[in-house]
Amino acid sequence: MRKEIKILNKYYVDDKNNKIFKFKLHRYIPYEEFSKLHCDLKQQINQPYPISTETIPASVNTCFPKRTASKEVIVFIYDAYSTKWKFEDVTSRAFRNNGKPFILLDWNRLNYNIQAGSVHEMGHVFGLKHVCAPKATKRTPTNIMTSAECKLGSGGLRNLGFTPVQLQTILSTYNQYP
């Protein structure tokens, strides 16, 4: 996780490469300890079926009813699953969760592998939506929030910083979190 924090601190930048935040690791719960928690979150994210985005937030809130730090974002490393790709899926997700944000980050996307996973998902945590880059290929430099979702191209490299409008959204959302 420390390496992932370094990645966030290096790549969570504006379009002029200025750092936006200084991310810090507040606590780390190893899988062995997490698996002993008395809540259903571990079953939901460790099963060979797609996660339910409707029930995950309630499960996170049950497992972690109180945040231990202001503006805390919990990051869960998991192995994504889909009916099409099985465990080869690398889908990661971010939830704002009524001011208690968290990320489900597929382990294949750690270490800035596969389109800047943690940086992109942290963008969602702070209120950003996907942007389109028509005709982008997997090797095209693109904004961190670019996605193939619009079906006009790839999400690209996701290596260009946040625009001024995106930065304004990030800072506004940050200020709304307790």
N, C-alpha and C positions, 0 to 999 in steps of 0.2 A: 504494500500500500504506500510505503514511503516513496517508492519510485513513481507511482501514479500521481502523488501530490506534486512531485518535482515536474512532472509532465504538465499538470494543470498550471503550475506557476510559470512555466516556460511558454505555453501555447495559448493560454486564456488571455488574449491580447486584442487590442483594437486594430483597426486597419493601418495604423502607423507603427504597429508593434509595441505599443505602450501596454504595460501590465495593468490589469484592471483590479485584481485582488491579490492578496497574499494568502493562499490556502494553507491551512495547517491541519495536521492529523491530531484530532482530539482524543480519540480512543480507537482501539482495534480489538475486535472480537474474533479470535480464530474459529475456524469451522467446528472444531471439537467442542468448544464452549457454546457456540451458536446452536449446534445440534441438540444440546441439552435443555434449551429453553422450552418452557411449557406453553407453546402456542403453535398454531398450524402453519405459520409462514414457511418453516423449513419443508413441510410436506408440499406446499404449493409450488415452491421453486425448485424442488428436487424430484420431480416426477416426470415420466415420459408422456406428458401431454401438455398442450399449450397453457400458459398461465392465464388466469382470469384477471384482466385489468380492473374489473369492477370490484373484486374482493381483496386484491392485494393491499390497497391502502388500509383497510380495516385490520387486516392481519398485522401489518407493520405497526399500527397504533396499539394493538394488543400486546405485541412483543416489546415495544418500546414506548410505553405510555407517556413518559416524560423525556424531553431532550435534556442533555446534560450541559449544553452550551448554547448560547445565543447564536442564531443564524446557522445552526448545525444542519448539514446535509449528510444523511446516512447513505453509504454506498455498499450495496450487496453485490458480491461477485458470485455469479451463478453460471450454469450451463443452459443456455436457451434451447428450447425445443419447439418445433412446429411439425404439423402433420406432413408437410411437404418435404422439409429438409431434415427431419428428426433432430438429433443432437448436433448436426452440422450447422444448424441455424445460429446466427450470431446477433440476433436482434437484442438490442439493449433499449431500456425505457427509462424515462424520467417522470416523476410525479411531484406536483407542487403540494398536494395533500393538505390543503387548508393551512398553509404556513408551516408544515412539518415535512419538508421535501426529502425525497429519497430517489436513488437511482438503482436500477437493476442493470448491472454491467456484465455482459457475457465475457467469460474469462479469455476468449480468443481475441478480445479487443483491448486487453491490457497492453501496456508498454507502447502506446501510440500505434498499435497494430490495427489494421483495417479501419481506415477513415476516422482517426482521432476520436475514438469512442467516448472516453471520459470527458473530453473537452466539449464535444457535440452535445452529450446528454446534460452536462452542466449548463449549457445554453438553454435547454428546455427548462431546467430547474428555475432559471431566472427569467422565464416568460417568453422565450423566443420560439418561433415556429420555423418550419422548414422553408427554405427558399429554393427556387429552381435555377438550374444552369443548363439551358437547352444545348444539346449537342456535346455536353461535357463527357469525357471518357474517364476511366478510372485513373488516368495520369494527368488530367487537367487540373491546374491550380483552381480551387474554388473556395468560397466562403465556408467557414466552419459549420454553418447551419444548412448547407446544401444537401439535397436529398434526391434520390431517383424517384421518389414518390410521385412527382408530377408527370412521370413517364416520357419526359422529353430528353433525357440523357442520364448519365450516371451522377452520383453524388460527388464525383471527382475526388481530389485529394483531401479536401476540407482543411486546407492549410493557410487560408487567408483570414486575417483577423475580422473582428466584428465591425460593422459599419457604424457611423455616428447614431443612426436611428436605433440600431440594435443595442448599442451601448447605453442609450437613454432608457430603453426597456429594461436592460439588465439592472441598472442602478435603481430605477424606480421599483422594480420587484424586490430587489435586495432590501430596500428601505421599508418595505411592507412586512418583511419577515420579522417575527419577534426575536 
